[in-house]
Amino acid sequence: MPRYLSLIRIDENNTPAGGPSPELMQRMGELIEEMTKAGVLLDTAGLHPTAQGTRVHYEGGQLSVTDGPFTESKEVIGGYALMQAKDKAEAIEWTKRFLKVHEEHWTVTSEVREIVEH
């Protein structure tokens, strides 16, 4: 079965103060458990804020290293889910369910991409 990476994009400047609510974390935990039992979820995690990140850039044969935060970024990757699904449609359905566990005041976008298998 193909594997898919769901990249969870957030706007760090517009996330709720205090982060996810306990209720959101409970709903997320229940969905993660369901996905794991279904054999779909291979790995998932949230990421620390960009203020704690570092970018390594390569251009014209030169490397540059920049510590966060990255003020020019509106949307950043806030987490990911690695899934194994029968097809892209199934991966998208699980991703929709993940996004819908969030309260209405969240703005979350997910990019679902199939992993190239060699």
N, C-alpha and C positions, 0 to 999 in steps of 0.2 A: 504494500500500500504506500502511496506517496506521503511525504511529510510536508507540512506547511508551517511557516513561521508567521505568527500574528504579532505585528509590531504595534504596541499601544502608544499612541501619540497624545500628549497633553500639552496645554499651555501652562507652563509653570507659574506664570504671573496671574493666572485666574483659577488656581485650584483652591478649594475650600480651606479656610484657616483650620489648622489642627489635622488636616489630612482626612483620610477616609473615616467615616463614622463606624462605631462598633457594629451597627446593623449591616452596613455595607460589607464589612469584613466577614461577618457571619454568612451572608448570602454568597459572597465570593468563595468562602471556604466550602460551602455546601456544593456549589457548582464545580469547583475544582475536584472535590471528592467524587462527584458523579462522573465527570470526564475521565478521571483516573480509573474508576471501576469499569467504564465503558471501553477502556483501552485506547482512548483517543489522546489523552494528555500525556506527553512524554516529559515535559519540563515547563515550569513557569516561574516568573519572579518579577518583582518590581525593582526599579533602579533608583539609586540615590539621586538627589538633585544635581543638576549640571554644575552647581557651585563646587561640588566635590569631584567633578570629572576633569579629564584632560583630553584635548584633541591633539592628535598627531597627524600632520598634513604633509603630503609629498607632492611637489610640483617642480618641474624643470630640473629634476635631479637633486633638489634640495629638500631637506626635512625641516619642519618647524613644529614646535611643541607649545601649546597654549593651555594654561590652566583656566578652569571655569570660574565664575559663570560666563555664559556666552550670551551677551546682551542682544546680539543681532538675531537670535533664534526666537521665533514665536512659538512654534511647536517643537517639542523634543520627544524622544522616545522615553517613556516613563516605565515601560515594562514590556514583557513579551510572553508568548505562549508557543511552545513547540508541540505541534499536534501531528498525529498520524491518522489520516482519514481516508475514506474510500475515494473521495474526489474533492474538488475545490468547493462544490456546493455544500458538502457536509462541513468542511472547515469554516465556511462563511456562516453557516447556521450556528455552530458552537460559538463563534466570535460574536454574533448578534446577541446570543444569550448572555455572554460575558458583559457586553456593553450595557444591556438592559438591567443588570443588577445594580447599576449606579443610580443614585438619586437624580432628580431632574436638574438640580443646580450644577451638575458636572457636565463638562464638554469633553468628550473623549472620542478620538478617531482611531480606527484600527486599519492597518494595511496588511492584507493577507497575501502571502507569496509562497508559491511552491518552491521547495528546495531542489536544486539540481542534483540528481543522483548519477553517479558515474559507474 
